[in-house]
Amino acid sequence: MVINRKIKLLLYGGGLWYFGEGMFGPLFAIFAEKVGGTILNMTWAWATYLIVAGLLYILVGKFTDTYHHKRKIMVLGYALNAFFTFGYLFVSSPMHLFIVQAGLGISTALATPTWFALYAKHEDRRNGGFQWGLAGGTAQIITGIAIIIGGLIVNYLSFDVLFITMGIIQVIATITQARILKES
């Protein structure tokens, strides 16, 4: 089966993004505790991410329905994600964690609805189920592998090494997704 170039770009960039993001996964709770977070702080930090992302998903989705530069919004979201991923390096209190989580919520809200809209626009309607299965399935597999690697990095090295690795991967994902800007 032939997959068109735009779908391939979206899948490669998205896969890298899931890999970078997935490395943190369940380690979030351990990190939050390390910077002085309690169970309630962790709850509030994660809730901050979800609520900010959720509210902005709706607004960004509505805005990009009328704005014809979805690709630019998506790439901006990816770039902000890399920026806030590096922000974990400077987290030393629960308040800093809230700020990084809110920033990641904003970046996710810019990137995700636009990614889905672009993917839907460029999918092959005859093989749409397979292409959506490919998008969802590879995201799950990549995230699972990333969690293992993230755990190994933190166990044998440190959270700082993890965050630098995640940030670099997020920058590469941004560059990969930016290639779609050159596509007509």
C-alpha positions as CSV (number, residue, x, y, z in Angstrom):
1,M,0.0,0.0,0.0
2,V,1.3,3.4,-0.9
3,I,1.0,6.2,1.7
4,N,1.2,9.7,0.4
5,R,4.1,12.0,1.3
6,K,2.1,14.3,3.6
7,I,0.7,11.4,5.6
8,K,4.3,10.0,5.9
9,L,5.6,13.4,7.2
10,L,2.7,13.7,9.7
11,L,3.4,10.1,10.9
12,Y,7.1,10.5,11.2
13,G,6.9,13.8,13.0
14,G,4.1,12.5,15.2
15,G,6.0,9.4,16.0
16,L,9.0,11.4,17.1
17,W,6.7,13.6,19.2
18,Y,5.2,10.6,20.9
19,F,8.6,9.1,21.5
20,G,9.9,12.3,23.2
21,E,6.7,12.8,25.2
22,G,6.4,9.2,26.1
23,M,9.7,9.0,27.8
24,F,8.4,10.8,30.8
25,G,5.1,8.9,31.2
26,P,4.8,7.3,34.7
27,L,8.0,9.0,35.8
28,F,6.1,12.3,36.2
29,A,4.9,11.3,39.7
30,I,8.5,10.5,40.8
31,F,9.8,13.8,39.4
32,A,7.0,15.8,41.0
33,E,7.7,14.3,44.3
34,K,11.4,15.0,43.8
35,V,10.7,18.7,43.4
36,G,8.7,18.8,46.6
37,G,5.3,17.9,45.2
38,T,2.7,16.2,47.2
39,I,0.0,13.9,45.8
40,L,-2.3,16.9,45.6
41,N,0.4,19.0,43.8
42,M,0.8,16.2,41.3
43,T,-2.9,16.0,40.8
44,W,-3.2,19.8,40.3
45,A,-0.2,19.8,37.9
46,W,-1.6,17.0,35.7
47,A,-5.1,18.6,35.9
48,T,-3.7,21.9,34.8
49,Y,-2.2,20.3,31.7
50,L,-5.5,18.5,30.9
51,I,-7.8,21.4,31.5
52,V,-5.6,23.9,29.6
53,A,-5.2,21.5,26.7
54,G,-8.9,20.6,26.7
55,L,-10.2,24.1,26.6
56,L,-7.7,25.2,24.0
57,Y,-8.3,22.1,21.8
58,I,-11.8,23.4,21.3
59,L,-10.8,27.0,20.6
60,V,-7.8,26.1,18.4
61,G,-9.9,23.6,16.5
62,K,-12.6,26.3,15.9
63,F,-10.0,28.9,14.9
64,T,-8.2,26.7,12.5
65,D,-11.4,25.8,10.7
66,T,-11.4,29.3,9.3
67,Y,-7.6,30.0,9.3
68,H,-6.0,28.5,6.3
69,H,-2.5,28.0,7.8
70,K,-3.1,24.9,10.0
71,R,0.4,23.7,9.2
72,K,1.9,26.8,10.8
73,I,-0.2,26.4,13.9
74,M,0.8,22.7,14.2
75,V,4.5,23.5,13.8
76,L,4.2,26.3,16.4
77,G,2.7,23.8,18.8
78,Y,5.5,21.4,18.2
79,A,8.1,24.1,18.8
80,L,6.4,25.3,22.0
81,N,6.3,21.6,23.1
82,A,10.1,21.4,22.7
83,F,10.6,24.7,24.6
84,F,8.4,23.6,27.6
85,T,10.0,20.1,27.6
86,F,13.4,21.8,28.2
87,G,11.5,23.8,30.8
88,Y,11.5,20.7,33.0
89,L,15.2,21.3,33.6
90,F,14.4,24.5,35.6
91,V,11.5,23.0,37.7
92,S,12.5,23.2,41.3
93,S,9.1,23.6,42.9
94,P,5.5,22.6,42.4
95,M,4.6,26.1,41.1
96,H,7.3,25.7,38.4
97,L,5.8,22.4,37.5
98,F,2.3,24.0,37.1
99,I,3.8,26.6,34.7
100,V,5.5,23.9,32.6
101,Q,2.4,21.8,32.5
102,A,0.2,24.8,31.5
103,G,2.7,25.5,28.7
104,L,2.7,21.9,27.5
105,G,-1.1,22.1,27.5
106,I,-1.0,25.2,25.3
107,S,1.5,23.5,22.9
108,T,-0.5,20.3,22.7
109,A,-3.7,22.3,22.0
110,L,-1.9,24.0,19.1
111,A,-0.4,20.9,17.6
112,T,-2.9,18.1,18.1
113,P,-6.2,19.3,16.6
114,T,-4.3,20.7,13.6
115,W,-2.4,17.5,13.2
116,F,-5.7,15.5,13.1
117,A,-7.2,18.0,10.7
118,L,-4.2,17.7,8.3
119,Y,-4.1,14.0,8.6
120,A,-7.9,13.7,7.8
121,K,-7.4,16.1,4.9
122,H,-4.6,14.0,3.3
123,E,-5.7,10.5,4.2
124,D,-6.6,8.1,1.4
125,R,-10.3,7.6,1.8
126,R,-10.1,4.0,0.5
127,N,-7.6,3.0,3.2
128,G,-8.7,5.5,5.9
129,G,-9.2,2.8,8.5
130,F,-5.7,1.4,8.0
131,Q,-4.2,4.9,8.0
132,W,-6.0,5.9,11.2
133,G,-5.1,2.5,12.7
134,L,-1.5,3.2,11.7
135,A,-1.5,6.6,13.4
136,G,-3.0,5.3,16.6
137,G,-1.2,2.0,16.7
138,T,2.2,3.4,16.1
139,A,1.6,6.1,18.7
140,Q,0.9,3.4,21.3
141,I,3.8,1.2,20.4
142,I,6.3,4.2,20.3
143,T,5.0,5.5,23.6
144,G,5.4,2.1,25.2
145,I,9.0,1.8,24.0
146,A,9.7,5.3,25.0
147,I,8.5,4.7,28.6
148,I,11.0,1.8,28.9
149,I,13.9,4.0,27.5
150,G,12.9,6.9,29.8
151,G,12.9,4.6,32.8
152,L,16.4,3.3,31.9
153,I,17.7,6.9,31.4
154,V,16.4,8.1,34.8
155,N,17.5,4.9,36.5
156,Y,21.1,4.9,35.2
157,L,21.6,8.6,34.5
158,S,19.3,11.4,35.7
159,F,16.1,13.3,35.1
160,D,18.2,16.1,33.5
161,V,19.6,13.7,30.9
162,L,16.0,12.5,30.3
163,F,14.7,16.1,29.8
164,I,17.6,17.0,27.5
165,T,17.0,13.8,25.5
166,M,13.2,14.5,25.3
167,G,13.8,18.1,24.3
168,I,16.2,17.1,21.5
169,I,13.7,14.6,20.2
170,Q,11.0,17.3,20.3
171,V,13.2,19.6,18.3
172,I,13.7,16.9,15.7
173,A,10.0,16.3,15.7
174,T,9.4,20.0,15.1
175,I,11.9,20.1,12.2
176,T,10.3,17.0,10.7
177,Q,6.8,18.5,10.9
178,A,8.1,21.8,9.6
179,R,8.9,20.0,6.3
180,I,5.1,19.9,5.7
181,L,5.2,23.7,5.4
182,K,7.1,23.2,2.1
183,E,4.3,21.0,0.7
184,S,1.7,22.6,-1.4
